[in-house]
Amino acid sequence: MKKLTAYMLGGICLLLFSCGNDKAEKTTEAAPKPEANIQLDSTILGVTTIATGLDVPWDIAFGADGNIWVAEQAGTISRISPETGQRKQLLSIPDVWRERTAGLLGMELHPDWENHPWVFVDYTFRRDSLSFSKLVRYTFKEDTLVDPLVLMEIPGTSSHHGSRMRIGADGKIYWATGDAHQYNNAQDTTSPNGKILRLETDGSVPADNPIKGSYVWAWGFRNMQGLVFSSKQHLYTSEHGEASDDEVNLIQPLANYGWPKIEGYHETPAEAAFQEKHHTIPPLKAWTPTIAPAGLDFYAARQIPEWHNSLLLTTLKAQSLRVLKLNAEGTAIAGEKIFLTGKYGRLRDVCVSPAGEVYIATSNRDWNPSKGFPTAKDDRILKISKVGKITTTLLKEDVPASQAGAGNGAALYNQYCASCHKEDGTGVPGTFPALAGSPKVKGGSNALIKILLNGTDGKLQMPSFHFMKDEEIAAVLNYIRTSWGNDEKSITPEEITKQRTKN
């Protein structure tokens, strides 16, 4: 499993939790009751808020001390009691650089906590005018984290960091890195970016790595935000696509996963040719329109029998929890169930306790807030667990969003554009430009068509939507050009076709 599965003796757990309680912050009332229920085939679940007032809890882990360990993007690491919501801050890292998706990101607790009370974290920092991602090992001692040991530093930017890490049954660290917005990094095996890296816990290169003297375990990735081992020690990732094809992958050593030459399944002639030459591995599942997959855990418990042998996936854009049922071998996804859509906003990470309770971290105070969020209680930690009966609001399983029709500009806009430019076209100040009254929307159509077909460079690097049909591009552009006070002439599919042939 992604998180620790060992319990310490009750007395030890109590001692660890009670240490330093004079400094603890209480974030919720004791023993909160479920605020929502979920009805599965035969199991009733309760959804409970156990902690509030957090600031983008990027990674959460269930510790051997019985607490939820939380890494917040601004640079703090804390423990939260799942029973009372009491919070104890253990560390604040002063050199964390936070911008967009940069900050304190991934965190992993060593599974042999009694002998190795180590916490591994990945965070971004600045040196002169350059940014980097740093993998650091801390030691838990006397109710704090001390003795930082830098294991590795790699190039970074304000986004595309990947950042998740897990320790396998072999005792090695597996670190998922992003391409740092330099797409060629992913196919360059001499670059640490866009990779699964494999390290010893002291930062050295394992002698049995597939490329002698190299940390690289697998490559061809854009921006992985989920990483987990199953009980069979299969390694899975969740990965952000660009404008299409978010992915879940099953990782093999010395394997190429295609980015940026292949997105999602190997569908186009160019992708098929690249796959044949480089023996790339297709994903287990891909989503278009994108859902922005984030944290990933494996559910091995029996408490929720319907979820046994499933990957649990949180999503940002889709604001949902996905339960991806695996086949018996763990080599294919046999089904997908969707829960909590829009109920709690953006969901960043998930972890499972040894008792089979599921914990979820929201991400509503991050760089790209959704409509209606953040609320006064954001960000929060949620618990999903089995209960005896329905006592409150019943949340049903959600139906997957269907692909919008080619002529439905409003639906296409909501599927592809609204997560950045927002449903009302107002964008996010300083991040995503407003489309309402935009000079790029008004006037001639050719410039706007080029943007959708080719994307843009620069800090935002808007992706290309060349994969959409001409009729779809015309429909979404016409929706933009006639909404929110824009009053512009319609664009025809023939104009899209003509501009496409010039590219």
C-alpha positions as CSV (number, residue, x, y, z in Angstrom):
1,M,0.0,0.0,0.0
2,K,0.9,3.6,-0.5
3,K,0.9,4.4,3.2
4,L,2.2,2.7,6.3
5,T,0.5,-0.5,7.4
6,A,2.2,-1.2,10.7
7,Y,0.6,-0.2,14.0
8,M,2.7,0.6,17.0
9,L,1.5,-0.6,20.4
10,G,-1.3,1.4,21.9
11,G,0.8,2.8,24.7
12,I,3.5,3.9,22.3
13,C,0.8,5.5,20.0
14,L,-0.7,7.3,23.0
15,L,2.7,8.6,24.1
16,L,3.6,9.9,20.7
17,F,0.3,11.6,20.3
18,S,0.3,13.2,23.7
19,C,3.8,14.6,23.4
20,G,3.7,18.4,23.1
21,N,0.0,18.7,23.4
22,D,0.4,22.1,25.0
23,K,1.4,23.2,21.5
24,A,-1.4,21.4,19.6
25,E,-4.0,23.3,17.6
26,K,-7.5,21.9,17.7
27,T,-9.1,22.3,14.3
28,T,-12.4,20.5,14.8
29,E,-14.7,19.4,17.6
30,A,-14.1,15.9,19.1
31,A,-15.8,12.9,17.5
32,P,-17.5,14.7,14.6
33,K,-20.5,12.9,13.0
34,P,-20.8,12.1,9.3
35,E,-22.2,15.0,7.2
36,A,-23.0,12.8,4.2
37,N,-23.6,9.1,3.4
38,I,-22.7,7.1,0.3
39,Q,-24.7,4.0,-0.5
40,L,-22.7,1.2,-2.3
41,D,-24.0,-2.2,-3.4
42,S,-24.3,-3.4,0.2
43,T,-22.2,-1.0,2.2
44,I,-23.1,2.4,3.7
45,L,-20.3,4.9,4.0
46,G,-20.1,8.0,6.1
47,V,-18.2,11.2,5.0
48,T,-16.8,13.2,8.0
49,T,-14.7,16.3,8.2
50,I,-11.9,15.7,10.7
51,A,-9.8,18.8,10.2
52,T,-10.4,22.3,8.6
53,G,-8.4,25.5,8.1
54,L,-5.5,23.9,6.2
55,D,-3.6,25.5,3.4
56,V,-3.4,23.1,0.5
57,P,-2.5,19.8,2.2
58,W,-0.6,18.4,-0.8
59,D,0.3,15.0,0.6
60,I,-1.2,13.0,3.5
61,A,0.0,9.8,5.0
62,F,-1.4,7.5,7.7
63,G,1.4,7.2,10.3
64,A,2.5,4.3,12.5
65,D,1.5,6.5,15.4
66,G,-2.2,6.4,14.3
67,N,-2.2,10.1,13.1
68,I,-2.6,11.6,9.7
69,W,0.7,13.3,8.6
70,V,0.1,16.3,6.4
71,A,2.5,18.2,4.2
72,E,1.0,21.7,3.3
73,Q,2.2,23.5,0.2
74,A,3.5,26.6,2.1
75,G,6.1,24.5,3.9
76,T,4.7,22.9,7.1
77,I,4.5,19.3,8.2
78,S,1.9,18.4,10.9
79,R,0.2,15.5,12.5
80,I,-3.6,15.4,12.9
81,S,-5.5,13.0,15.1
82,P,-8.2,11.3,13.1
83,E,-10.4,11.0,16.2
84,T,-10.3,14.6,17.6
85,G,-8.8,16.7,14.8
86,Q,-6.1,18.0,17.1
87,R,-3.2,19.3,15.0
88,K,0.5,19.4,16.0
89,Q,3.0,21.2,13.7
90,L,6.3,19.4,13.5
91,L,8.3,21.4,11.0
92,S,8.2,24.6,9.0
93,I,10.7,24.6,6.1
94,P,11.9,28.2,5.6
95,D,13.4,27.9,2.1
96,V,10.3,26.5,0.4
97,W,9.4,28.5,-2.7
98,R,5.7,28.5,-3.4
99,E,4.3,29.6,-6.7
100,R,1.5,28.0,-8.7
101,T,2.2,24.3,-8.1
102,A,5.7,24.8,-6.6
103,G,6.1,24.4,-2.8
104,L,6.2,21.6,-0.3
105,L,4.8,18.7,-2.3
106,G,5.4,15.0,-1.9
107,M,6.0,13.2,1.4
108,E,6.7,9.6,2.4
109,L,7.1,8.0,5.8
110,H,9.5,5.1,6.1
111,P,7.5,1.8,6.5
112,D,10.0,0.5,9.1
113,W,9.3,3.4,11.4
114,E,10.6,1.8,14.6
115,N,14.1,1.4,13.2
116,H,14.1,4.2,10.6
117,P,11.9,7.1,11.8
118,W,12.5,9.0,8.6
119,V,10.2,11.4,6.7
120,F,11.1,12.1,3.0
121,V,9.8,15.3,1.4
122,D,10.1,16.9,-1.9
123,Y,9.9,20.7,-2.2
124,T,10.9,23.5,-4.5
125,F,13.4,26.3,-3.6
126,R,15.2,29.1,-5.4
127,R,19.0,29.5,-5.8
128,D,19.8,32.9,-7.3
129,S,17.3,33.2,-10.2
130,L,16.8,29.4,-10.7
131,S,14.4,27.0,-9.2
132,F,14.9,23.4,-8.1
133,S,13.1,20.4,-6.6
134,K,14.9,19.0,-3.6
135,L,14.4,15.5,-2.1
136,V,15.3,15.6,1.7
137,R,15.2,13.1,4.5
138,Y,14.3,14.2,8.0
139,T,14.5,12.2,11.2
140,F,11.6,12.2,13.7
141,K,13.0,12.9,17.2
142,E,11.5,14.3,20.4
143,D,8.2,15.3,18.6
144,T,9.9,17.2,15.8
145,L,11.7,16.7,12.5
146,V,15.5,17.2,12.6
147,D,18.8,16.4,10.8
148,P,17.8,17.2,7.2
149,L,19.8,15.2,4.7
150,V,19.6,16.3,1.1
151,L,19.4,13.2,-1.1
152,M,19.0,14.9,-4.5
153,E,18.3,18.2,-6.3
154,I,16.9,18.5,-9.8
155,P,15.9,21.4,-12.1
156,G,12.4,22.8,-11.4
157,T,10.0,25.6,-12.4
158,S,6.7,26.9,-11.1
159,S,4.8,23.8,-12.4
160,H,5.2,20.2,-13.7
161,H,7.1,18.9,-10.7
162,G,5.4,15.5,-10.3
163,S,6.7,15.1,-6.7
164,R,5.2,11.9,-5.3
165,M,7.5,9.3,-3.8
166,R,7.0,5.8,-2.4
167,I,9.3,3.3,-0.7
168,G,8.9,-0.2,-2.2
169,A,9.2,-3.6,-0.6
170,D,12.9,-3.5,-1.7
171,G,13.5,-0.5,0.6
172,K,14.3,1.8,-2.3
173,I,12.7,5.3,-2.9
174,Y,10.7,5.7,-6.1
175,W,10.4,9.4,-7.0
176,A,8.0,10.6,-9.7
177,T,9.4,13.8,-11.3
178,G,7.7,16.2,-13.8
179,D,9.2,17.4,-17.0
180,A,9.6,20.9,-15.6
181,H,7.8,22.4,-18.6
182,Q,10.7,21.3,-20.8
183,Y,9.0,18.6,-22.9
184,N,12.3,17.2,-24.3
185,N,13.4,16.2,-20.8
186,A,10.9,13.3,-20.7
187,Q,12.6,11.4,-23.6
188,D,16.2,12.3,-22.5
189,T,17.4,9.5,-20.2
190,T,20.3,11.7,-19.0
191,S,17.8,14.2,-17.5
192,P,16.2,13.5,-14.1
193,N,12.9,15.2,-15.2
194,G,9.9,13.4,-16.5
195,K,11.0,10.2,-14.9
196,I,10.5,7.6,-12.2
197,L,13.8,7.8,-10.3
198,R,15.0,5.0,-8.0
199,L,17.3,5.8,-5.0
200,E,18.7,4.3,-1.9
201,T,17.5,6.0,1.3
202,D,20.8,7.7,1.6
203,G,20.5,9.2,-1.9
204,S,22.9,6.9,-3.7
205,V,22.2,5.1,-6.9
206,P,21.1,1.4,-6.3
207,A,23.6,-1.0,-7.8
208,D,20.8,-3.0,-9.5
209,N,19.2,0.0,-11.3
210,P,18.5,-0.9,-15.0
211,I,20.8,1.8,-16.3
212,K,24.2,1.4,-14.5
213,G,25.1,4.5,-12.5
214,S,21.8,6.2,-13.3
215,Y,18.8,6.9,-11.1
216,V,16.4,6.5,-14.0
217,W,13.9,3.6,-13.6
218,A,11.3,4.6,-16.3
219,W,10.8,7.7,-18.5
220,G,8.5,9.5,-20.9
221,F,6.2,11.3,-18.3
222,R,4.7,14.8,-18.3
223,N,3.5,15.5,-14.7
224,M,2.7,12.6,-12.4
225,Q,0.7,13.5,-9.3
226,G,-0.1,10.1,-8.0
227,L,2.2,7.1,-7.2
228,V,1.4,3.9,-5.3
229,F,2.4,0.3,-4.9
230,S,-0.3,-2.4,-4.7
231,S,-0.1,-5.4,-2.4
232,K,1.4,-7.3,-5.3
233,Q,4.1,-4.6,-5.5
234,H,2.8,-3.3,-8.9
235,L,3.7,0.4,-9.2
236,Y,1.0,2.7,-10.6
237,T,1.0,6.4,-11.5
238,S,-1.6,9.0,-12.3
239,E,-0.5,11.7,-14.7
240,H,-1.8,15.0,-16.0
241,G,-2.2,15.2,-19.8
242,E,-1.9,18.4,-21.7
243,A,-5.3,19.3,-23.2
244,S,-6.3,15.6,-23.5
245,D,-5.4,12.1,-22.2
246,D,-4.9,12.2,-18.5
247,E,-3.5,8.7,-17.6
248,V,-3.1,5.9,-15.1
249,N,0.0,3.8,-15.9
250,L,1.4,0.5,-14.6
251,I,5.2,1.1,-14.4
252,Q,7.8,-1.3,-15.6
253,P,11.5,-0.8,-15.2
254,L,13.4,0.5,-18.2
255,A,10.2,1.4,-20.0
256,N,9.2,4.5,-22.0
257,Y,5.7,5.9,-21.6
258,G,5.8,8.2,-24.6
259,W,5.4,11.8,-23.6
260,P,5.6,14.2,-25.5
261,K,5.5,12.0,-28.6
262,I,2.5,10.0,-27.4
263,E,-0.5,11.2,-25.4
264,G,-2.8,8.6,-24.0
265,Y,-3.4,5.5,-26.2
266,H,-1.3,4.9,-29.3
267,E,-4.0,6.1,-31.7
268,T,-2.5,8.2,-34.5
269,P,-0.1,7.0,-37.2
270,A,2.7,9.1,-35.8
271,E,2.1,7.6,-32.3
272,A,2.0,4.1,-33.7
273,A,5.3,4.6,-35.5
274,F,7.0,6.0,-32.4
275,Q,5.6,3.1,-30.3
276,E,7.0,0.6,-32.8
277,K,10.4,2.2,-32.7
278,H,10.7,2.9,-29.0
279,H,8.5,0.1,-27.6
280,T,6.5,2.6,-25.5
281,I,3.9,1.4,-23.0
282,P,0.2,2.5,-23.3
283,P,-1.7,3.6,-20.2
284,L,-4.2,1.4,-18.4
285,K,-6.7,4.2,-18.7
286,A,-6.9,7.6,-20.3
287,W,-9.4,10.4,-19.9
288,T,-10.5,13.0,-22.5
289,P,-11.8,15.5,-21.6
290,T,-9.2,15.7,-18.8
291,I,-10.1,15.3,-15.1
292,A,-6.7,16.4,-13.6
293,P,-5.8,13.2,-11.7
294,A,-3.9,13.8,-8.4
295,G,-3.2,11.6,-5.4
296,L,-3.4,7.8,-5.7
297,D,-3.7,4.9,-3.2
298,F,-4.4,1.2,-3.3
299,Y,-7.3,-0.2,-1.3
300,A,-6.4,-3.7,-0.1
301,A,-8.7,-3.6,3.0
302,R,-12.0,-5.5,3.4
303,Q,-13.9,-2.9,5.4
304,I,-15.4,-1.5,2.1
305,P,-15.7,-4.8,0.2
306,E,-16.8,-3.1,-3.0
307,W,-13.5,-1.2,-3.2
308,H,-11.2,-4.1,-2.4
309,N,-8.4,-4.4,-5.0
310,S,-9.0,-0.9,-6.4
311,L,-7.0,2.2,-7.0
312,L,-8.4,5.3,-5.3
313,L,-7.8,8.4,-7.3
314,T,-8.5,12.0,-6.3
315,T,-9.1,14.6,-9.1
316,L,-8.7,18.4,-9.3
317,K,-10.6,19.5,-12.3
318,A,-13.3,16.9,-12.0
319,Q,-13.4,17.4,-8.2
320,S,-14.1,13.7,-7.6
321,L,-12.9,10.5,-6.0
322,R,-12.5,7.8,-8.6
323,V,-12.5,4.1,-7.6
324,L,-10.7,2.1,-10.3
325,K,-11.3,-1.6,-9.9
326,L,-8.4,-3.7,-10.9
327,N,-8.5,-7.2,-12.4
328,A,-7.1,-10.1,-10.2
329,E,-3.6,-9.7,-11.7
330,G,-3.6,-5.9,-11.2
331,T,-2.7,-5.5,-14.9
332,A,-5.9,-3.8,-16.1
333,I,-8.7,-1.5,-14.9
334,A,-11.9,-3.5,-14.9
335,G,-14.3,-0.6,-13.9
336,E,-14.6,2.9,-12.7
337,K,-16.9,4.4,-10.0
338,I,-17.1,8.1,-9.3
339,F,-18.1,9.8,-6.0
340,L,-18.2,13.3,-4.4
341,T,-18.2,15.3,-7.7
342,G,-18.3,19.0,-6.8
343,K,-19.2,18.3,-3.2
344,Y,-15.9,19.4,-1.6
345,G,-14.1,21.1,-4.5
346,R,-10.7,20.1,-5.7
347,L,-9.3,16.9,-4.2
348,R,-5.5,16.6,-4.0
349,D,-4.6,13.4,-2.1
350,V,-5.9,10.2,-0.6
351,C,-4.5,7.7,1.9
352,V,-5.9,4.5,3.5
353,S,-5.5,3.5,7.2
354,P,-4.7,0.0,8.2
355,A,-8.3,-0.4,9.3
356,G,-9.5,0.5,5.8
357,E,-10.7,4.0,6.5
358,V,-10.1,6.4,3.6
359,Y,-8.8,10.0,4.1
360,I,-8.9,12.7,1.5
361,A,-7.2,16.2,1.4
362,T,-8.9,19.0,-0.5
363,S,-7.0,21.6,-2.5
364,N,-9.2,24.7,-2.7
365,R,-6.7,27.2,-1.6
366,D,-4.3,26.4,-4.4
367,W,-3.4,28.5,-7.5
368,N,-6.6,27.6,-9.5
369,P,-9.7,27.9,-7.3
370,S,-13.0,26.5,-8.5
371,K,-16.3,28.3,-8.5
372,G,-17.7,28.5,-5.0
373,F,-14.4,27.6,-3.4
374,P,-12.6,28.1,-1.1
375,T,-15.1,28.1,1.6
376,A,-14.6,29.2,5.2
377,K,-13.6,25.6,6.2
378,D,-11.1,25.0,3.4
379,D,-8.8,23.3,3.1
380,R,-9.9,20.2,5.0
381,I,-9.3,16.5,5.7
382,L,-12.2,14.1,5.1
383,K,-12.7,10.6,6.4
384,I,-14.7,8.0,4.5
385,S,-15.6,4.9,6.5
386,K,-18.2,2.2,6.9
387,V,-21.2,3.1,9.0
388,G,-24.3,1.2,10.1
389,K,-27.1,3.2,8.6
390,I,-28.0,6.3,6.6
391,T,-28.3,9.3,9.0
392,T,-27.8,12.4,6.8
393,T,-27.6,13.6,3.2
394,L,-27.2,10.6,0.8
395,L,-24.7,11.1,-2.0
396,K,-25.2,8.8,-4.9
397,E,-22.6,7.4,-7.3
398,D,-21.9,10.0,-10.0
399,V,-22.4,9.3,-13.7
400,P,-19.3,9.9,-15.9
401,A,-19.5,13.0,-18.0
402,S,-20.3,12.2,-21.6
403,Q,-18.5,13.8,-24.5
404,A,-20.2,17.0,-25.6
405,G,-21.7,17.0,-29.1
406,A,-19.7,18.8,-31.8
407,G,-22.2,21.6,-32.0
408,N,-22.6,22.2,-28.3
409,G,-20.2,25.1,-27.7
410,A,-21.3,25.7,-24.1
411,A,-20.7,22.1,-23.1
412,L,-17.4,21.9,-24.9
413,Y,-16.3,25.1,-23.2
414,N,-17.2,23.7,-19.8
415,Q,-15.3,20.4,-20.5
416,Y,-12.1,22.0,-21.9
417,C,-11.9,25.6,-20.9
418,A,-13.8,26.4,-17.8
419,S,-11.4,24.9,-15.3
420,C,-8.9,27.6,-16.2
421,H,-10.9,30.5,-17.7
422,K,-13.9,29.8,-15.4
423,E,-17.6,29.3,-16.3
424,D,-18.2,33.0,-16.5
425,G,-15.1,33.8,-18.5
426,T,-13.5,35.8,-15.8
427,G,-10.3,33.7,-15.5
428,V,-7.9,33.9,-12.5
429,P,-6.2,37.3,-12.1
430,G,-2.5,37.0,-12.7
431,T,-2.8,33.4,-13.9
432,F,-5.4,32.7,-16.5
433,P,-6.6,35.7,-18.6
434,A,-10.3,36.6,-18.7
435,L,-12.1,35.9,-21.9
436,A,-14.9,38.4,-21.2
437,G,-14.0,41.5,-23.1
438,S,-10.6,40.1,-24.1
439,P,-8.9,41.8,-27.1
440,K,-7.8,38.4,-28.3
441,V,-11.5,37.3,-28.5
442,K,-12.7,40.5,-30.2
443,G,-11.9,41.4,-33.8
444,G,-10.5,39.0,-36.4
445,S,-10.8,35.3,-35.9
446,N,-7.6,34.0,-37.3
447,A,-5.4,34.8,-34.3
448,L,-7.9,33.1,-32.0
449,I,-8.0,30.0,-34.2
450,K,-4.2,29.8,-34.2
451,I,-4.1,29.9,-30.4
452,L,-6.5,26.9,-30.1
453,L,-4.7,24.9,-32.9
454,N,-1.1,25.7,-31.8
455,G,-1.3,26.6,-28.1
456,T,0.9,29.4,-26.8
457,D,4.4,29.7,-25.4
458,G,5.5,31.7,-22.4
459,K,4.8,31.3,-18.7
460,L,1.3,29.9,-19.1
461,Q,2.0,27.7,-22.1
462,M,-1.6,27.1,-23.1
463,P,-1.8,23.7,-24.7
464,S,-2.8,23.0,-28.3
465,F,-6.4,21.7,-29.0
466,H,-5.5,20.4,-32.4
467,F,-7.0,17.1,-31.6
468,M,-10.5,18.6,-31.6
469,K,-12.6,18.4,-34.7
470,D,-13.0,21.6,-36.8
471,E,-16.7,21.6,-35.9
472,E,-15.9,21.5,-32.2
473,I,-13.3,24.3,-32.3
474,A,-15.8,26.5,-34.2
475,A,-18.5,25.7,-31.7
476,V,-16.4,26.5,-28.6
477,L,-14.9,29.7,-30.2
478,N,-18.4,30.9,-31.2
479,Y,-19.6,30.3,-27.6
480,I,-16.7,32.4,-26.3
481,R,-17.2,35.1,-28.9
482,T,-20.9,35.5,-28.1
483,S,-20.8,35.2,-24.3
484,W,-20.1,37.5,-21.3
485,G,-20.7,40.7,-23.3
486,N,-18.6,39.6,-26.3
487,D,-20.5,40.2,-29.5
488,E,-18.4,39.0,-32.4
489,K,-19.1,37.4,-35.8
490,S,-19.4,33.6,-36.0
491,I,-16.5,31.4,-37.1
492,T,-17.2,28.6,-39.5
493,P,-15.7,25.1,-39.5
494,E,-14.3,25.9,-42.9
495,E,-12.2,28.7,-41.4
496,I,-10.7,26.2,-39.0
497,T,-9.9,23.8,-41.8
498,K,-8.3,26.5,-43.8
499,Q,-6.1,27.6,-40.9
500,R,-5.2,24.0,-40.0
501,T,-3.8,23.4,-43.5
502,K,-1.5,26.4,-43.1
503,N,0.1,25.0,-40.0
